[in-house]
Amino acid sequence: MAESTKQKTVVVGAGPVGALAALYAAGRGDNVEIYELRGDLRDPSTTPLNFTKSINLALSERGINSMKRANCPGLLEAVLDETIPMHGRMIHGQKSGEVYEESQSYDIHGRFIRAVDRAGLNKRLLDELEKMPNVKFFFNHKLTGADFKRNRAWFERRDSPRTDHAQNPTQGAESGRADEIEVSFDFMIGADGAHSAVRYHLMKFARMSYSQEYIDTLWCEFHIGPNEAGDFKMSPNHLHIWPGGDFMFIAIPSLDKTFTSTLFLPEPKFMELDTNGSAVITFFKENFPGVIPNLISEQDVTRQYSENPHLPLISIKCKPYHFKASVVIVGDAAHAMVPFYGQGMNAGLEDVRTLYEFLDAHNTSSVDPAERKAAREKALDEYTQQRAPDAAAINDLALRNYQEMRSDVRSPVYRFRKYVEERLNVYLPSIGWATQYSRVSFGSERYSEVEKAVQKQGKVLLGFLGMTMVTGLSWGGWWLWRWNRASHSGRFLSKWFYIMGNKVEQFGRRYT
Ligand code: FAD
């Protein structure tokens, strides 16, 4: 494409979703500029992202597939090389004073999710971008304003030891005040996280419906070091869970043989523990068997509890995600969710793949700017129509999955349903039965379709269970009646009814 016909795409936010979006845009020949509030996270002097974000994450099919489609040779292999397979959950508990572990595989076909270091994944994506001649980085640039009718945005430049890759901070950007620059664009992709400034400005242009919810639970991260031999202290191929009913403690493996653990606890309980240091130790000992002292010492639990931040969890839904042909929001900016399905980043990466499927399906690479604009507007419209219900579905599923992780995993009903559904999947593949977890984590079916399919499966299972019970009871009753008539000439049942009648009468007298 001739230089003059290239479109300028500005990506706001160089987190995992923004970086992938920039790769997709650059791969299509756009001139891409990435503006990021923080410094380059590959620079050791930059405040690590995990100051406010979890250190490691669960990467699954949707995220992997979206990176595969970025057409960057070697990218996916490099990312996957630095992951640890997690084949299932390891449930930790205590029965009759004995600490136990119970492995629950994620998938009957052996498919697994992967633990990945958030910063490592993000750095890989930035490294790929760095290789592309049509990409420019602007680190330490904060979006402060945007006019989506005139396609202009304003960024505040912040001091940093390494201003940006371009050395000259205004290179590629248009002039502005010393501390603020004005930037023009054809297309802006807002990937600036849950507290998105792009979304804030988009609201002034699009008639956006918006809702957000802070759940009652806070999270606090802990670190479990390697054992004395320098190895993992527990199985590295599981996501470890200590379910607590209303709260839980989880641990995800890291390549350096450590685990990153997270305590999810209702805020009032945090406040209760905050007032007394030793209460934290008692709480851990009572609720998370085997953690103290095997995995973390008493001192470390107390220290990490008080030093590490206790952070909130937000769930955001909004619609539309775009304004005309100018701007679209993706990732947490469009649909931050609670982390209990391990899907936040995966869904964000899938946004990028889906968005570009729509853009590619229309003539957005036309050399005629007007035609390109009209095509992009159509594509963005269709993207919002499809993606908003999908994002709403995974937001809801993520909220519901908290109940499953912190409590249901121990329930026989949950295990029975999982068992039945997995057997149906294996022995009757033609009926397309699958567990909710495998639909979400090992496939690319639309989230809203997953929600519908799982509800339908639940109804069929309940109906089947109801029918089995009615048939069983009818058959049992008929058998009892025949047996009573044949062997006791009807006396057994009359006696039984007589006794039951008396009991009901006694019960009635006592409580009326
Ligand atoms: P972010 O990662 O938030 O990146 C946004 C970027 O935009 C940042 O770099 C920020 O500095 C920049 N920015 C912000 N404002 C501006 C501005 N005004 N101007 C310029 N730049 C700006 N997801 C999973 O898939 N699997 C998991 O296992 C998982 N576990 C999680 C555990 C916890 C405890 C939490 C809290 C989340 C978890 N998530 C998980 C969710 C995941 O972290 C997010 O969905 C993901 O980070 C979103 O990526 P993003 O690029 O959209 O946003």
Residues whose N, C-alpha, C, O or C-beta is under 5 A from the ligand:
A	BS01	FAD	V12 G13 A14 G15 P16 V17 G18 Y35 E36 L37 R38 S54 N56 L57 A58 H141 K142 L143 A191 D192 G193 A194 A197 V330 G331 D332 A333 P339 G342 Q343 G344 M345 N346 G348
